Amino acid sequence: MRLTKLAEAVDGRVILGESEVDREILSLSIDSRKKAEGSLFICLVGENADGHNHVAEAVQNGAVAIVCERPVSTNVPQIVVDNARKSMGVIAAAFYGFAAQKMQIIGITGTNGKTTTAHMLAEILRTAGKKVGIIGTLGVSFGRKKLPPTLTTPDPIELHAIFAEMLLCGTEYVVMEVSAHALSYYKTEGIEFAAAIFTNFTQDHLDFFADMDTYKQAKLRLFQQNTLQVAVLNGDDCVGRELGSICEKHRIKSVFYGLNTPVDAFAIVTDESLRGTECMLNVNDELCRVSLSMTGRHNVYNALAAAVCAMELGISTQSIEEGLRSLDGVDGRLQRVTAFNGAEIYVDFAHTPDGLQNSLRALKTHCLGRLVCLFGCGGNRDKSKRSIMGETAAKGADFSVLTSDNPRYEDPLDIITEIEKGYRRFSPRYVIVPDRKRALDYALDLLKKGDVLLVAGKGGEYYQEIMGIKYPFNDHDSIIELLAQKGKMPLS
C-alpha cells in the first residue's frame, strides 16, 4: 500500500525526507531489530523503551518510512501523529484492506467469563450456519486453522493480519475477547464492532492499573465508540448499569441480562448438577430451553450474554438452543477431567477472587463429601489479591493445597506465604506443596467417594512460566498422567 494512503487513514502530517514520499509499503513493524524490507516503522513509547530512539536501526533494517509522535532526524518520510499507539490500529486496518469492516465483529470484555461466553456465542453462530472465527485466551481459530494463544487480544498489526486471513477464508463473524490491557493500549482502534458484551467487573490486574477506577475506565472504552451498534450488559453488575448510561449518551442500543434485577433477559434454572445445568432463558419475552454441559450460575450468566447477543444479531431461538446444547465445555473453564475413587475432578482458569468464589460455590452445591481446592497465584502480578484468594478458598473449600501457579520471577514460597496470610485467618485446613505436579499428586491421594477436587488458576494453559522460561505443563494432562502412574486409569 502507498504511504500517502496510510497517512490519510490517520490524518497524519507527512514530513518530506530525502527519499520520495509516496513509497510502497510492504509491511508494518514496531521492532527496529527485525529485518523488514520496505516496512513502515511505528515509533511506540513504552515504559522501558522509546521507538523514536531506534529509528536509525529500523531504517538500517529496511524501514522506508516511519510513524512518530515528534519529528526525528532521518532521511526517510515521516508521518507525524498525536498518538502512535492509537494510530497503529487504524494504519494496520488500512494496510490490510479494512478486512474487519467486511465481517461482523463482536467484542467481549469483563474480568471473568470472556472465554466461555465467546465460545458459547461462536457455537450458536456456527449452529445457525455462519462461518465464525474466534480470537482470545485459548488462541485463534477459523475454518480448519488454529493458532496457539499469545495474548488475549493480539497487537494491532497481528490482529488485522488475522482479520485479513479470516476474510479470505470466508469468515462472516468474528467473536473476540477484548482485555483491559488491549483497551488501555488502544488495540481496538480501527475496528467497528457490531456488538459488544460486558460480563462483569471485579478485582484483577492491579499490578498494571493504578487502581480499580483506572481498570474500570479501560473497560469502558469499548462502549464509547460511536460505531458500536448494540451493547449487551450485565444488569446485575453496577459497572454494567453504569455502561447503560454511557451507551445512552452515545446513542448505542443497550440490552441488559441478569438473574437478580429487572432486566431485558433473564433465566430460570430448572435443574443443575455437577454434569450440567438446565434452564429457561427469557430474552425480550422469547423463550429458549437451554441445556448446558457446564455447571454453575456464572455459566448461566455467560449463556445469557451469548444468547442475547445472538438474538440481537438476528439468530433464531432454535439455533441458540441447539448451539448451547452442542457445546461440550470449554478448555480449562470449570472443565470436568474425570472421576477417580468416587470423586470428581475439575480444572478451572479461576485466578481472581470472584472467579474462584464462583467455581467453589458451583461445585460445593453438589459436593457430597469434601471440596478440595488446589491453587496458587501468578508471580509479578497483582499482589493485593493473593491474601483475598486465600480467604476465598478458606471460606469456600473444606481443604486446600497451596501451590505454585506461574511464579515468573518471584519465589513461589513468597507468593504462597501471602496467600497463606488470608487463608489461615479463616481456616487451618490446608497444606503447602510448592511444586505443582507434586501438589496434584498429593491432592489426588486425598480423594474419597463423594469428594470434589477443583484445580484452579491455570485452566487450559500448556506451560508454567518460571524465571522467564515457559516449561510444558497442563493441569488436565498432568492429572491423567499421574493417575496412569498410580496404575489406576480414570473412569469417565
ABEGO torsion letter per residue (X at the ends): XBAAAAAAAAGBBBBBBABBABBBBABBBABAABBBBGBBBBBBBBAABBAAAAAAAAAAAGBABBBBABBBBBABBBBBBABAAAAAAAAAAAAAGGAAAABBBBBBBEABGAAAAAAAAAAAAAAAGBBBBBBBAAEBBBEABBBBBBBABBBAAAAAAAAAAAAAAGBABBBBBBBAAAAAAGAABGBBBABBBBABBBBBGAAABABAAAAAAAAAAAAABAABABBBBBAABAAAAAAAAAAAAAGBBBBBBEAABBBABBBBBABBBAAEBBBBBBBGGBBBBBBBABBEAAAAAAAAAAAAAAAAAGBBAAAAAAAAAABBEBBGBGBBABBBGGBBBBBBABABAAAAAAAAAAAAAABABBBBBBBBBBBGBBAAAAAAAAAAAAAABABBBBBBBBAEABBAAAAAAAAAAAAAAABABBBBBABAAAAAAAAAAABBBGBBBBBBGAEABABBBBGGBBBBBBAAAAAAAAAAAAGBBBBX
